[in-house]
Amino acid sequence: MGYIIRIDDRLVHGQVVEGWLKPLSIDTVVLCSDEIYCDEASKILFGISLPFHVKLKCLSIQQTADEIVHNEYEKNSVLILVASLKDLYNLVKKIQEKLPGYKLPNVNIGGIRHIHGRKQVYKALFLNKEDIEIIKKLNELGVLLEYYVLPNDQKIYLNDKIQQLEKIVTGEKSE
């Protein structure tokens, strides 16, 4: 019991429902997003995408931080979905404002899609220079980032590969 944090810019989709909720017996999904928190239409769409027995909570980044600080997720099996590295960074900062040095469980990066300026570093992971800088900041805050698409996939520990990722994103040749 407790919570898992996953970065996936699509948030709720078939792979999350079939590949994460069922195998991990997730009973609550938290969408941690200031954008979704304010968008009633998106809340409805995400709600109907989940199995009926899974509770959906659409919370702001601050509300999610407050719930983590107050151990709201300890009695449930919770999947917290954030759409970006920037949202994760903001979540960590808000938690650590109240609980300095708080360590999150390892964070899964499951999917960040291609947009202009991002380069593919793994199958479903595209990053740009801003993303690399955020990864460095998260590393300094003690956040361990793991890339894998599904729970049983081999984990790639991104904190150990920051220089390699940076070279890919900047186009530098590896030695």
Secondary structure, 3 states (H helix, E strand, C coil): CEEEEEEECCCCCHHHHHHHHCCCCCCEEEEECHHHHCCHHHHHHHHHHCCCCCEEEEECHHHHHHHHHCCCCCCCEEEEEECCHHHHHHHHHHHHHHCCCCCCCCEEEEEECCCCCCEEEECCEEECHHHHHHHHHHHHCCCCEEECCCCCCCCEEHHHHHHHHHHHHHCCCCC
